[in-house]
Amino acid sequence: MESGFHPIPPGKVAAIVTHLEMVAPPPARDATWPEGVTLRPVERPNADWYRDLFHRVGAQDWLWFSRLRMDDAALAAILHDPAVEVHAVERAGRAEGLLELDFRDDESCELAFFGLTPEVQGLGLGRAMMATAIARAFAKPIIRLHVHTCTFDSPVALPFYIRSGFRPIRREVEVVDDPRLDGTLPEEAAPHVPVIRG
């Protein structure tokens, strides 16, 4: 790719994606959960339950849309695969966080989705979630744990992953149809990314 500015067509959005990996677990960190908060494995999650949590974690303020564009069968094929783990952070009986680990590649684990709803951010739950994710991932015979984040996501995500022990390894530019223009997300979602119509 040549240096310089590259036009993005109206109706599209572009993000810089950073891929990170961890090839060995860092020194163990405290994974204590505050009173009244638990991390619960969710076996074969219902598509509507999952979409609701996915939306509340990543689509209100950010442009999480990938799973919202899937039909029930495609989503269930991932979520019901025995090599995929879905965990919910729960407070007062309500799911407020999503941790998804994908072991479908025999040699690695992808931290596929990781986030908290605005209602529980700032309580230190992310550190406990990450400690649990790393411990669960490296309890299996993998050679690396990997994750990616992008400029559609919270600006605290990338530095948090680096502080947690991940190392950035490459970048990409992703260009997609704006999910707010096809009804996947409401138009007021992610106001930090302006909508530009054709």
C-alpha positions, 0 to 999 in steps of 0.5 A, spaced: 500 500 500 502 506 498 503 512 503 498 517 503 490 518 503 486 513 500 478 515 499 473 511 503 466 511 499 460 514 502 456 508 506 463 505 508 467 505 514 474 504 515 478 502 521 485 500 523 485 493 526 491 491 530 493 484 531 496 481 538 499 475 541 501 472 547 505 465 546 506 464 554 502 466 560 505 472 564 505 472 571 499 470 574 494 476 576 489 477 581 482 474 578 478 475 585 471 477 583 467 483 587 462 480 591 456 479 587 459 479 581 461 472 577 463 469 571 459 464 568 460 459 563 454 459 558 453 452 555 450 453 548 447 460 548 441 462 545 442 467 539 437 472 542 440 472 549 447 472 545 445 478 541 442 482 546 449 481 550 453 483 544 449 489 543 449 492 550 457 490 550 459 493 544 454 496 539 451 502 543 458 506 544 462 502 539 461 499 532 461 491 534 456 488 528 459 482 526 455 477 530 449 481 529 449 480 521 449 473 522 443 469 521 441 464 527 444 458 524 451 461 522 451 464 529 449 457 532 454 454 528 460 458 532 457 458 539 455 451 539 461 448 537 464 444 543 471 448 541 468 455 543 467 457 550 462 463 552 462 466 559 458 471 562 460 476 567 453 477 571 451 482 576 444 481 580 442 476 575 444 480 569 449 478 564 454 485 563 460 482 560 462 477 555 468 473 554 469 468 548 474 463 547 475 460 540 479 453 540 477 451 533 484 452 531 488 446 535 494 450 536 492 457 538 486 460 542 483 466 539 480 471 544 474 472 540 470 477 544 471 481 550 468 486 553 463 489 559 457 493 559 457 501 561 454 499 567 459 495 570 466 499 567 471 502 572 470 496 577 476 492 575 472 487 572 476 487 566 483 485 570 479 479 573 476 477 566 483 477 563 486 473 568 481 468 567 481 468 560 489 467 560 489 462 565 483 458 561 487 459 554 493 456 557 490 450 561 490 447 554 496 445 549 496 451 545 502 455 542 499 462 542 493 466 545 491 472 540 486 477 539 485 483 535 482 490 536 480 496 532 479 503 531 471 502 532 473 499 539 474 503 545 480 507 545 482 503 552 482 496 549 489 496 545 493 499 551 489 494 556 491 488 552 498 490 551 498 491 559 495 484 560 501 481 556 499 481 549 504 483 543 502 487 537 504 483 531 501 486 525 496 491 522 490 491 517 485 496 514 478 494 514 473 497 510 466 495 511 459 497 509 457 502 515 452 497 519 448 503 521 446 504 514 443 497 513 439 497 520 444 492 523 445 498 528 441 504 530 444 510 526 446 513 533 451 508 535 458 509 535 458 517 535 465 518 534 465 515 527 460 519 523 455 517 518 457 519 511 451 517 506 452 516 498 
